Amino acid sequence: MSDSSVNIVEAPAGVEGAGFFATSLDNLVGLARANSLWPLPFATSCCGIEFMSTMASHYDIGRFGAERLSFSARQADVLMVMGTISKKMAPVVKQVYLQMAEPRWVLSVGACACSGGIFDTYSVLQGIDRIIPVDVYVPGCPPRPEQILDGFMQIQELAKKESTRRRNEPEYKALLASYGIE
Amino acid sequence: MNDQIIEALQAQFGEEGVYGIGESHGILQVTTAVENIVPMIHFLYAHPVFKFQFLTDLAGIHFPDAKGQELGVIYHLHSLENNVRLWIKAYAPIEAPNFPTITGLFATANWMEREAFDFYGIIFEGHPNLTRILNMDEMDYHPMRKEYPLEDATRHDKIDELFGR
């Protein structure tokens, strides 16, 4: 395979010998998760257009294990919120988040999703972190596809390093509880 | 045609019933009393020449300093046959912002009146479903009224000093 042009992810740190390779389960699970994250695009405005570009062949988010966009929340791993979320839309975002199975990550793309952006007004949610926990924020108005990809790679790093027990820890439960999610 | 419209309206509703006559970009605008609104729009709709049979828009407006006539509704009518437009305005006090609905004539007024209710709290009497349309249902005020701030009230990171206020 040495002459192959196909990129293969590097193996995690472990012990290698003739005919065997040993590493921790966390590392292996993280490796698998990080390279097959299925994003659920929640695109409401212009950042969604940037996402379409990110998704299409030129930038190709599929190179990062996200070839398969999941439009069903049940099968998605990453909720990508892209665009202005009005207060009327907020319960919808939250419901989509609740429908996702653990482990789940949230990528907040663009100024509006992160903080309300220029829409400091009575009808717009001032950042989706008011209703759901966010893992990675991508700034920009709108961010370029490279930035979205960088944000996605940050999620990959989180997934790689996450302990398989993290979602059962009291800290994580307390975080969800602070958002009124059990 | 604008002169003919004024003439016909004043013949029908009296000189005191049609006032505030003006023109903007060639579009005639008249003001009338709230009780005249429905008969006037019906009259213009059924008129053999004018045929104002299209409701382009219906909007609310708030003038906090105009005592006794703070809240207004502006009807934008269009006569497709003559390609003539017309604005009709009417005002009501903010304590009793009651207007008659015109959904009986224009079904399209349904959502427009809901919008004016949503943002200004104008009550359209006889409307089949006068509920909020654009804002979230839990909202407990009418945000386009001038006494309410535009900015989100839940922000704590906006320090007046940083914004030169």
Interface residues (C-beta under 8 A of the other chain):
Chain A: S86 K87 K88 A90 G116 D120 T121 Y122 S123 V124 Q126 R130
Chain B: L134 N135 M136 M139 P143 Y148 P149 L150 E151 D152 A153 T154 R155 K158
